[in-house]
Amino acid sequence: MPKFLQKRWHGYYTVWAFALVLLLVIFISAYNTWLGLIGLFLSLASGYGMLKAEMKARRDLVEYIGDLSFRIRRVEGEAVSSLPFGIILYSEDKTVEWSNQFVGGMFPHRNLVGMPLAELFPELVDTLREKKESKEGLPKEVRLELSHDEEYYGATVIPDERLIYLDEITELVNLRQTYEEERLAIGIMMMDNVDEASQGMDDQQRTALLARVSSQVTDWAREFNVYLRRLSSERFLMMLNKRSLDALENSRFVILDEVREMTADLKVPLTLSVGLAFGADDVTELGQLAQSSLDMALGRGGDQAAVKAGQRLSFYGGKSNAVEKRTRVRARVISHALRDLMQESDRVIIMGHKLPDMDVIGASIGVLKAAQLYNVEAHIVLEGLNPAVQRIMNEVRKEEKLSGRFISPEQALQLLTPHSLLVVVDTHKASMTMEPRLVKQASRVVVIDHHRRGEEFINDAVLVYLEPYASSACELVTEVLQYIHERVSLTPLEATVLLAGITVDTKHYSLHTGSRTFEAAGFLRRHGADTALIQRVLKEDLTEFIAKAEIIKHARMVYGHIALAVTHSGQQISQLLIAQAADMLLNMTDVQASFVISERTDGRIGISARSMGRMNVQMVMERLGGGGHLTNAAVQLDTTLEQAEVQLMDVLADIEAKEGLFE
């Protein structure tokens, strides 16, 4: 019996009182025997009565506690069974051992005891397995959300006790979904080539064109519940919620195709560019992200939509080539700004992308010439020569004055000062440069590039000359040279290297070629560019030609007009040969796009993609983690040849199903 019961008034204290009475009786007996006997009899009688009372009290207590325990167990069972949340006990083999009425109501007409948890809640079992197989192991408590019969439940799993608590959170989940769907998204839409499309029109025709496009855009906005407000004759403000944004993304921004097809009768069809932002809580930040997305879409050539949703950046459209600008104002402004930056610098360091090609060498030498015109010390960072530029570099090394300007990345890091100017050519991604540390450490960076803008970008550059319409970085640098100084005098070798960069990137003036390309080529030819030397340095090696022919031998046609070539496993080929094989496939009849997959010399899997313009291979490569141009793109993967082919085919199938591969 518990001690607190033994310490009652009829407990040990009563025993001591009875002992005292016996002592008194003994003391009385010493004086009077009869009185002692009478006292002894009375003491024994009272002791017997108290003992009986104690025994009865104990029996009553045990009976009361037993009855109370029974009532508590009965009420406890009824309470647990009828709780407004579920309780499941499961065995070590993940089968149900017991569940309360709440769980039974979730699965009516079914006996849950003995059923596998994987059959009732497959998501829960998968989560427990993943947690158990992870490095951290199973935590003391796992919380996740489950769905069943269009209802949502929060599950709290205690693995040590093999116990699951379930509480209904359908209202909370619906409220959260409603909140997410109604969050604000802001966008900016722009007619990105009005001047080019309306060239030759009078005011009345131009106004009618803009009104026709505006009417089409307004109908589209009304269909997708988008608030549209005109900011100027060429720009619109878009306000919408997440639900409408999802609908727009699912429709692949069909308005881009509709406007382009509606104005297809013009010499240059009118195109739209859209920048959308979602996910930021601050409206000001949302507006800035929308403008940044629009800049991204325009930087990639226009005729597309860029959507920035949190950390995700998605692109839609981009089926047409960038429209060549008809004015050289921007080239003149850029050249003057670059001149001022060079004059304010103690040194100019020029750098291109890894494994430099002819375009990098030519553009670098052109920027070097611009710095020398103002007597500014300049150096070109060069490391890891591409075999394709070996011949032209042999010609450059013959001129000591020019060859002495080439330095290694380590030397460039030592020469870099807070007043130095870093000029990055033919790329706008810091990770792709020959020495990314130079980009991080340089206080002032200039970017000159012709590739469509990607998600990664040197955002803190003081000057950006990014023109996707241009054929090459050499073309952009040549235009800058024409305005950067009153008297520009190029040596024949400098002009030849610049012209060689244009020749290679345009595939001998067959792709990415506009009127400005020929004007730049004419300028270089007037300054002594040697076309015969270009032909000699671009000659193909017989062994390399045979290797490319071996790659092409394995090509097959997919989707009617796409040539796909996959080399044998274990056959390592340089990235240059992979790209050249893709170029050669484009020369075949009925081939509109080509993909070559091969293992590179560094062990990675390289995919080179080429297109005649009807298919945007840049979008295909971006989905695989790469990038490039609408007609020229690539990606490097850490996988096997078979897996790379499967991934490429999955992307092609997805694009074909959603929007079609060809324009």
Buried (B, 14 or more C-beta within 10 A) or exposed (E): EEEEEEEEEBBEEBEEBBEEBBEEBEEBBEEEEEEBEBBBEEBBEEBEEBEEEBEEBEEEEEEEEEEEEEEEEEEEEEEEEEBEBBBBBBEEEBBBEEBBBBBBEBBEEEEBEEBBBBEBBEBBBEBBEEBEEEEEEBEEEBEBEBEBEEEBBBBBBEBEEBEBBBBBBEEEBEEEEEEEEEBBBBBBBBBBBBBBBBEEEEEEEBEEBBEBBBEBBBEBBEEBEBEBEEEEEBEBBBBBBBBBBBBBBEBBBBBBBBBBEBBEEBEBBBBBBBBBBBBBEEEEEBBBBBBBBBBBBBBBBBBBBBBBBEEEBBBBBBBBBBBBBEEBEEBBEBBEBBBEBBEEBEBBBBBBBBBBBBBBBBBBBBBBBBBBBBEBBBBBBBBEEBEBBEBBBEBBEEEEEBEEBBBBBEEBBEBBEEEBBBBBBBBBBBEBBBBBBBBEBBBBBBBBBBBBBBBBBBEEBBBBBBBBBBBBBBBBBBBBBBBBBEEBEBBEBBBBBBBBBBBBBBBEBEBBBBEBBBBBBEBBBEBBBBBEBBEEBBEEEEEBEEBBEBBBEBBEEBBEBBBBBBBEEEEEBBBBBBBBBBBBBBEEEEBBBBBBBBBBEEEBBBBBBBBBBBBBBBBBBBBBEBBBBBBBBBBBBEEEBEEBBEBBBEBBEEBBEEBEBBE
